[in-house]
Amino acid sequence: MSDTPTNPNASFSPIVVSGIQPSGTLHLGNYFGAIRQHIALHDAFESYFFIVNYHALTTLHDPEALRTYSFDVALDYLALGFDPEKSSLFLQSDVPQVNELAWIFYTLTPVSQLEKGVSYKDKVAQGLGANAGLFNYPILQAADILIYGGTRVPVGADQKQNLEICRDLAMRFNDRFGSGEMILPVPEPYILDDVAVVPGVDGRKMSKSYGNTIGIFDEGKALKKKVMSIVTDSTPLEEPKDPDTCNVFALIRLFADDAKREEIAAAYRAGGFGYGHAKKELLGLIIAYFAEARERRHELANNPSYVEDVLREGGRKGREQAEVWMTRVRESIGLITTY
């Protein structure tokens, strides 16, 4: 007998799934922490990427803002290189099966497991209302993943516990209803080496909840104001500085190539190079990095019907895939459908 562990997902096709929440303007942290990886993955795998507008309702109760942010996320993805011919991009709310599966998962989830949720506790500690949607967030997220047969999920450190809940649910479902058969895959985290932790203008992790973000498509005076407001220490201009402890350089590192990065780092260490100089370098790098994407976004914003068509077609494909998996689920648990 071989001691090599078997792959529980060997019988399932590799499928990448991930969502992004439309709770505000997407920022550099979203780009370097998720969107850049999503676009790389959609080139390599069958994948489903969705705008999680149901999840956004846990914190956002402004109808016009939700509509605007949801559409803007689609604009941003397409401008940044997402190709709808390669993968599906759609709205979570266009796939009603996800809530059907979430309800089934609610009946299999101990309340005690959700009470241990680190993300839930952190958000409540930040002042968000402790509503049932926020508490049950990991269950809907598990449905988001498994409704498409997801086997690979790009996640950040703050979402690892939620993925473990998803894995537990898949295994619990299979044990309860599978009769020895794998009904649902047990998804694995897909972690890339180049995922960056991006500092905000105040030095903390860039986050909409902290109000310390620089938008991906900020431009002009708004962009300059944010860059120039990045917090630094009080080291005088003429003295040497350590680039590795500087918030500005942490952002420069993300945009500059190796040669430019070393050139600026050397200027820090030599002295006579102030934080104002560093911020101007960063401003130029941001403008150049997103120049083509910014132009594409302007063009897409003037063609909203195209963006709507992309979402509509993505939703159709999402519903089609979701129904395949819900049919398996319904049959395995004994739900009778007559339509």
Secondary structure, DSSP 8 states (H G I E B T S, - for coil): ---S---TTTTS--EEEEEE--SS--BHHHIIIIIHHHHHHHTTSEEEEEE-HHHHTTT---HHHHHHHHHHHHHHHHHTT--TTTSEEEEGGG-THHHHHHHHHHTTS-HHHHHT-HHHHHHHHTT----HHHHTHHHHHHHHHHTTT--EEE--GGGHHHHHHHHHHHHHHHHHHSTTS--S---EEE--TT----B-TTSSB--GGGT---BTT--HHHHHHHHHT-------TTS---GGG-HHHHHHHHHS-HHHHHHHHHHHHHSS--HHHHHHHHHHHHHHHTHHHHHHHHHHHT-HHHHHHHHHHHHHHHHHHHHHHHHHHHHHHT-----
